[in-house]
Amino acid sequence: MSATDDVVEIQQLLARYNRAADSGDGAGFAATFTVDGELVTPDRTSMGRDALIELGATVHTAVPGIRHWVNNHVVVVDGNDAAATAYVIVLITTPGGAPSIVASGRYQDRLTREADGWRFRRREFIPD
């Protein structure tokens, strides 16, 4: 696999994470992490498959209409490890209404290549 292939695969992982969170796909959300992966936010740390499934399944109900918009990815691959950063804007959408920004910040990621692809080992959301 080339370095470009790795970067594209990692960018797709970031997109799958956001789509799963926004749709309430807890299993899909947790599958973006290693089995012992962790998500760190200012309010909580979720570690391990069960905690990540639970969190991923509830984001869309805790914040109805949530949409993560992630951009300005920087990915550095070092063998089977990688680091990534990206800006994130969190929007709330309502039927017939204009979206509103409810949060912004950045993700700081540590990733590992597993047999079936890249996974987050640690993802941290750092708000602005």
GIZITA-V169220 format. One record per run of one state. SS is the DSSP state (A for helix, B for strand, O for the rest). FROM is the first residue (numbers start at 1). LEN is the number of residues. If there is no record, write none. Layout:
# GIZITA-V169220
ss-><SS SS>
from-><FROM FROM>
len-><LEN LEN>
This chain:
# GIZITA-V169220
ss-><O A O A O B O B O A O B O B O B O B O>
from-><1 3 24 26 31 33 41 45 48 49 63 66 79 81 93 100 115 117 128>
len-><2 21 2 5 2 8 4 3 1 14 3 13 2 12 7 15 2 11 1>
